[in-house]
Amino acid sequence: MRKVLAELKRIGLLLEADNELPSVTRLVAGGPIQGSWWGHPKGSTIFNLLGELDDHRDVAFAKLVNGKRTLVHRALWPALLGAALSGEAWQTKALSKAAAALLKRVRTSGLLQTTGDAARELEARLLAHGTSVHTPTGDHAKALQTWERWATARKVKAGDRQPLEAAVARLGGGRLPWK
């Protein structure tokens, strides 16, 4: 955990899994993983560590770099929130009808549990913050909440997104949703 947190603090961002850019899976495995990390000998270690990181006070997850789950250090939360709340065309242009309807429901309720492509679309465009949850039946679902609700719970105010762009450069590259 210390090694991952130190690298996250240094760069500001880490991918959950990636074979080229710095990621949790590469750090734990000691290098790139061929195929799914679930089948790797350290797969259960990676799974448990990701669970701990999901609960860590200095870590947020967002679909950010290359559309992948990205760990964002607390220092970059204002920049993440600024990007999420920007209301720019990249977020809403050609949004599917299902995603637009789901966004309306999220904004009305503040928080809801769902599954499917529309939820993934909202996360990819930073229109809602999503976390994975296990339902009482053992299924996987997505808890979506507004970024305003997320920010209030963490006492974060929106800032300029430029620090995210600088962190991507430190990461060694990658594409942000607005690029």
C-alpha angles and dihedrals in degrees: 000000000000093000092051093045092048091052091045091051092047096050100024092224136054128178116235090227130002134136097213109030124056109282142163091248093053092047094050096041094042093237144004118331119222110221124349118350088221089075095045117109088245093046095112090048090052091048093050093045092050089053091052091047091050087060096041116117093226098047133080126176124218137159092252122127115055088343090291131126104275130190111228120199117230091248088067098045094100089053092047091050091047091054092045094050095042094104090210128159094256087068100051108019109115092357108170118250090243092052092046090052092047091049090054090052092048092050091048096048100029090218134033141160119237146138137216145060095310091060091050090049092054091049093048091053093044090240092130136014113240134197129181117246136181114231122221088260091057095252123134118246138165124247107208123193136172116264088236090060091046091050094047091053090051097037092238126153122204118259140173114304094220092097088063090056090050090049091052088055090052088048088059099253141313138147125273119209094253095049 
